[in-house]
Amino acid sequence: MKDKIILIGDGAVGSSYAFALTLMGIGRELGIIDVNFNKAEGDAMDLSDALSFTAPKSIYAANYEDCKDATIVAITAGLPQKEGETRLQLVDKNVKIIKDIVERVVSTGFNGIFLIASNPVDIMTYATWKFSGFNANRVIGTGTALDSSRFRKEIAEVANVDPRSVQAYILGEHGDSEFPLWSHANIGGVPIDEYVRLNYINEHDLLNTFENVRDAAYKIIDRKGATFYGIAAAMAKITQAILNDENSIYSVSAYLRGEFGHDDIYIGVPAIINSNGIRKVLEIPLTDTEQERMDESVKTIKEITKKSLK
C-alpha cells in the first residue's frame, strides 16, 4: 500500500514519531511493532482517537509480516542513551538489536526505504545497510537533521528572527565530533559573517550557539532522562519528504562515495530526499578547517564501526 509506514520500537522516540505523523497527517497507514505488543496496541488506539482532528489514517499494532508492502520501515528500537553516556558507547548493545530487526524485516520481502533513528545513528544506519543488502540510497539515518534544527534555533534566538529564516547545517557524526558549517550559514539570505559585520548580531553570542547545540542532548537527558520530541519531528519531516517525493534537503546520515574526500561511511551531510530515498548528497565546498573537522569525524565513526561490525 502506498504511504504505508511501519514503526519498529514504540518507546519514547517511536511513540513521539507516531504522534507527529498523526498530527501532521503524514501517511495513510501506520503499523507499530514493539516487543511489548500491548503497549503498541494501546498507542495505536490512543493515536486513532485523534484522527477526527487530523487526517484519515489506519493505525494498528503490527507484526513483522506487515513490513512486506510498506513504503517505509522506521527503526527507533534500541537501548537509549543514559546520563553521562555518549552515543558511541551504545554501539555494541544496539548493533545486535538492529541486526535481528533488519534481517526479520528483509525476510518478509520488504523493498521500501529504511529510516533509522537508533543511536549511534551513523553506525546503526551503516549496519542496517550491511545487514539488509539494500542499495545505500534506500537506507537513511536521521543524522544531523536534529542538530541542524537546533543550530538554526540557536542562531535565530541570537538574531531574534524566525528559525525558518535561518539556513545553517551541522555536519559529521551525530555526536561529539559534529561541527558547524559556518561558511555557508545565512539569515534571510545574508551570509552570517555579513550579518555580524552589519552589527545585526553579536559575534561572541553567535559563536556560543554551537556549544549549546553539541551539548543539547546531554542537558535534556540530565533534566528529563531522554530526548524525543525534536528527533520525532525530524523523522516525520524526512518521512514526509519521501512519501511526497519532495526533493527536500536535510542533513541526514547518507552513504558517501567519494564526497568530501571519503567513502564507505554513513555520516551527517546535506542530501536531497525524495521517493527513492537519497537522490543525491550535496558536496558543499568546505573551508580547510571544516574539512579537517569532517576528516576527524569520519575517523571517529570508522574506528567504532570497524570494531562493532567485525
Beta strands, then each sheet from edge to edge (+ up, - down):
strand 1: 4-8
strand 2: 29-33
strand 3: 58-61
strand 4: 72-75
strand 5: 113-116
strand 6: 139-141
strand 7: 166-167
strand 8: 170-171
strand 9: 179-180
strand 10: 186-187
strand 11: 190-191
strand 12: 248-257
strand 13: 263-274
strand 14: 277-281
sheet 1: 3+ 2+ 1+ 4+ 5+ 6+
sheet 2: 7+ 10- 11+
sheet 3: 8+ 9-
sheet 4: 12+ 13- 14+
end
